[in-house]
Amino acid sequence: MPCTIASVLPFPVKEPNKPGLCPGEYPLGPSDGKRPVLLIVKDAVRPQYNEDFKIIDMPVPAKTVANSVVDDYVTSQQLTSEEACPGLFFVDGEYSQADFEKVFADKINEALNKQDRWFKTLVKDADDWWQQHHQHRFISDLARSAARFLNYKREWLDDSSDKTIKCPACMTYVSREAAICFACHAILNEEKYKALKFAGPQQVAPQVK
């Protein structure tokens, strides 16, 4: 029996390759984040040698293939859980877009809710990394995609040259709006620094000329 894989991910799912199977690729396009993108999966075959060293095609049920595509992708992603994971699932049977959305409205909504929680988890993790390091290299493209989909504004979303400068003292990239380098505490904007009031004992940072 064919199966239908559904994705509500707002970016393509290109990874599900199954070497040794025919067919061996099961890519899904991006969803608009509301309506699922569907992929019909049918029985596959796996060529292998028999006891007479002849190549024969061993059947692989569609359900086995669909489960493998979904499970391999979901478990390969970071920070997933049973309640927070990519919006990717499959059902038995072959459905048109209209019928699928009508019959499986609850499953689609559940997938969207789990994906929303997953995206928020990714962004929270990126926030923690940014707080510790202030380095764009610690932020994954997946976290950036999640933040953009959620319409979140984050400093770590934009690493373009017009948003950051290189600290002349330690060569760390910092925001153009910064008064002090977070890494070495050099004063980057003396006028802004003097206008600010800092809590605790005053410490004089090395000034960059």
C-alpha positions in Angstrom: 0.0 0.0 0.0 1.4 3.5 -0.8 2.1 6.0 1.9 1.9 9.8 2.0 4.7 11.8 3.6 3.7 15.3 4.7 6.1 18.2 5.6 5.2 21.6 7.1 8.8 22.6 7.2 9.4 26.0 5.6 12.5 24.8 3.9 13.2 21.9 1.5 14.0 18.4 3.0 16.8 17.2 0.7 18.5 14.8 2.9 16.3 11.6 2.7 18.5 9.6 0.4 18.3 5.8 0.6 21.4 4.3 -1.1 20.7 0.7 -2.1 17.0 1.3 -2.7 15.3 1.9 -6.0 14.1 4.7 -6.0 16.7 6.0 -3.6 15.7 9.7 -3.3 12.7 11.2 -1.5 13.1 15.0 -1.5 10.3 17.3 -0.3 9.9 21.0 -1.2 9.4 23.8 1.3 6.0 24.4 2.9 4.4 27.8 3.4 4.4 26.9 7.1 0.6 26.2 7.0 -0.3 23.8 4.3 1.8 20.5 4.0 3.8 19.5 1.1 3.1 15.9 0.2 5.1 13.1 -1.3 3.6 9.8 -2.3 5.8 6.8 -1.5 5.3 3.4 -3.1 7.0 0.1 -2.6 10.7 0.1 -3.4 13.1 -2.6 -4.3 16.6 -3.4 -2.9 18.9 -5.3 -5.4 20.9 -8.0 -3.7 22.7 -11.2 -4.5 20.9 -14.5 -3.9 22.6 -17.8 -3.0 23.4 -18.4 -6.6 25.2 -15.0 -6.8 22.5 -13.6 -9.0 21.1 -10.1 -8.5 17.5 -10.2 -7.5 15.1 -7.4 -6.4 13.9 -7.7 -2.9 10.7 -5.8 -2.2 10.7 -3.1 0.5 7.2 -2.0 1.6 6.2 1.6 1.2 5.5 1.9 4.9 9.1 0.8 5.7 10.5 3.4 3.3 8.2 6.2 4.5 9.0 5.5 8.2 12.7 5.5 7.4 12.6 8.8 5.5 10.7 10.5 8.4 12.6 8.9 11.3 16.0 9.4 9.8 15.4 13.1 9.2 13.8 13.9 12.5 16.3 12.0 14.7 19.2 13.6 12.8 18.1 17.1 13.9 19.4 18.9 17.0 17.3 19.6 20.1 14.3 17.5 19.2 12.0 15.8 21.6 8.7 14.0 21.4 6.8 17.3 21.8 9.3 19.5 19.9 10.4 18.3 16.5 10.3 18.9 12.7 6.8 18.9 11.2 7.3 15.7 9.2 5.1 12.6 9.3 3.5 10.0 7.1 0.2 8.2 6.9 -0.9 5.0 5.2 -2.6 5.4 1.8 -2.3 7.8 -1.2 -4.1 11.1 -0.9 -4.7 14.2 -3.0 -3.8 17.6 -1.4 -7.4 18.5 -0.7 -8.3 15.1 0.8 -5.2 15.0 2.9 -5.9 18.4 4.5 -9.5 17.4 5.2 -8.9 13.9 6.6 -5.7 14.7 8.6 -6.4 18.3 9.8 -5.7 17.3 13.4 -2.3 15.7 12.5 -1.3 18.7 10.5 -2.1 21.0 13.4 -0.2 18.8 15.8 2.8 18.8 13.5 2.7 22.6 13.3 2.5 22.9 17.1 5.5 20.6 17.6 7.5 22.4 15.0 6.7 25.7 16.6 8.0 24.5 19.9 11.1 23.1 18.2 11.8 26.3 16.4 11.5 28.2 19.7 13.9 25.7 21.3 16.4 26.3 18.6 16.2 30.1 19.0 16.5 29.8 22.8 19.7 27.7 22.3 21.1 30.2 19.8 20.3 33.0 22.3 22.3 31.2 25.0 25.3 30.7 22.7 25.2 34.3 21.6 25.1 35.5 25.2 28.2 33.5 26.0 30.3 34.1 22.9 28.9 36.8 20.6 30.2 34.9 17.6 28.2 34.3 14.5 30.0 31.0 13.9 28.2 29.5 16.9 24.8 30.1 15.4 23.5 27.4 13.1 21.7 28.1 9.8 18.8 26.0 11.3 18.5 28.4 14.2 18.5 31.4 11.8 15.8 29.8 9.7 13.7 29.2 12.8 14.0 32.8 14.0 13.1 34.1 10.6 10.1 31.9 10.3 8.9 33.0 13.8 9.5 36.6 12.8 11.9 37.0 15.7 14.4 39.9 15.7 17.9 38.9 16.9 21.3 40.5 16.7 22.8 37.2 15.6 20.5 37.0 12.6 22.4 39.5 10.6 26.2 39.1 10.2 26.5 41.4 7.3 29.4 43.9 7.2 27.1 46.9 7.6 25.9 45.7 11.0 29.2 44.7 12.6 32.7 46.1 12.9 36.0 44.5 13.9 37.3 45.6 17.3 40.7 47.3 16.5 42.1 46.0 19.8 41.2 42.2 19.7 39.8 41.8 16.1 36.5 40.4 17.4 33.4 41.3 15.4 31.0 43.4 17.4 27.9 45.4 16.7 28.3 48.9 15.3 26.1 50.1 18.1 28.4 48.8 20.8 30.1 51.3 23.1 32.5 48.7 24.5 33.9 45.5 23.0 32.3 42.6 24.9 35.5 40.5 24.4 38.3 42.8 25.5 36.4 45.8 27.0 38.1 48.3 24.8 36.1 51.5 24.4 34.8 51.7 20.8 32.6 54.8 21.1 33.9 57.2 23.7 31.0 59.6 23.5 28.4 56.8 24.0 30.5 55.3 26.8 30.7 58.5 28.7 26.9 58.9 28.4 26.2 55.5 29.9 25.9 54.7 33.6 27.2 51.3 34.6 26.3 49.4 37.8 29.0 48.4 40.3 32.5 49.7 40.8 33.7 51.8 37.9 36.4 50.1 35.9 38.5 52.0 33.3 38.7 50.0 30.1 41.7 50.4 27.8 40.9 53.0 25.2 41.4 52.4 21.5 42.9 55.2 19.6 
